[in-house]
Amino acid sequence: MENRLVSTPVISATGLWTPAQSISNAELVQSYNAWADNWNRENEAEIKSGLVEPKTHSSVEFIEKASGIKSRFVVDKAGVIDPDIMAPRIPERPNDQLSILAEMAVLAARDALRAAGRDPKDIGAVICAASNMQRAYPAMAIEVQQALGIEGFAFDMNVACSSATFGIQTAADFVRAGHAKSVLMVNPEICSGHLNFTDRDSHFIFGDVATAVLVEAEHIAPRAHWKILGTKLKTQFSNNIRNNFGFLNRAAPDGVGTPDKLFVQEGRKVFREVVPMVADMIGDHMNELGLTGASLRRMWLHQANANMNRLISAKVLGRDATEDDSPTVLDTYANTSSAGSIIAFHKNSSDFKPGEKGLICSFGAGYSAGTVFVEKTA
Ligand code: COA
């Protein structure tokens, strides 16, 4: 009989909430180019005198080739694609109303709870693990906890794009230590609230979404669940991806943020430095667990860039990965920060047979990276 004091953590279910509105590359590029033309007109004299460089057009072909992104879901489309606004217009809610980030998290959480047949009363802790928190405090997680009627404790954690795997390990540790039998981990991301839509290098990168993962003690989990074979986390400081905190709390009269208050990155450096870091980390963790590329049925990698994922998965498998080996959701969702690998897992795991193994892996700003190896049970 299982020792109830030392519970084994498993993943019981996942949940997803997707915004109703989406923006195609063509729509995004059209608005960027209109904005750039307006900017060039307004700055004609400085451009002619050589004081500033004219803005050049963005292109649908570049975006798809460089990133694999074709479209993104957003909370507010109208503001983002209006060349006079170039930012989401999200009405501020009074403090006595559920905040938008908590609302998204609750919707994803309900999806996971339904899938697991779990009553919120049986949950002992909530972790909100995300990049794009709406405020400093009270914690988003505590608002989610209250909205769902959960007892116990809740808190936020932010490890940028790696937040979900860090959240899974934290939740698993709570279960193992007996602090909670059931932990709800949510990843609400309004990435559009932190993206500079007037920056040609990055205006296409992100989308909005919310995901949820229910980590529970094996003895209370639904029959078909996911064993957690092992988790591993890594961080290494870098300024190559940085955000000094976005639009959501800042009233800019023209709606356009100053660049250092929004997402900025040295994309090429990130690509070069993160690919080997993550591939090595996965390899080391597989060795520790006695696994090989051949023993993995699938990898649900962080969704930042399709070319990055191709390189990482080829290193792990020793051959080119198929869409079945390493599915992408970048084409429809773009980069959704912490939620990306969880969307990939949520949408591409129902075909797993008992005993088949996979890897949830995230990486991003910090730098940070996390690996979670899982096995489907009967
Ligand atoms: N439209 C058209 N051309 C563009 C463009 C756009 N929107 N943005 C950049 N370009 C141009 C550049 O000006 C450059 O032109 P040049 O060669 O004449 O100088 C060329 O395309 C290449 O730009 P570069 O920034 O080097 O592109 P890239 O191939 O590195 O792709 C990223 C850019 C961001 C997609 C890629 O670097 C990446 O995904 N990196 C990792 C990002 C990541 O994981 N971040 C983590 C976020 S959580």
Boltz pocket constraint, residues with backbone or C-beta under 6 A from the ligand:
constraints:
  - pocket:
      binder: B
      contacts: [[A, 57], [A, 58], [A, 59], [A, 60], [A, 62], [A, 63], [A, 66], [A, 67], [A, 161], [A, 200], [A, 201], [A, 202], [A, 241], [A, 265], [A, 266], [A, 267], [A, 268], [A, 270], [A, 271], [A, 304], [A, 305], [A, 308], [A, 335], [A, 337], [A, 363], [A, 364], [A, 365]]
      max_distance: 6.0
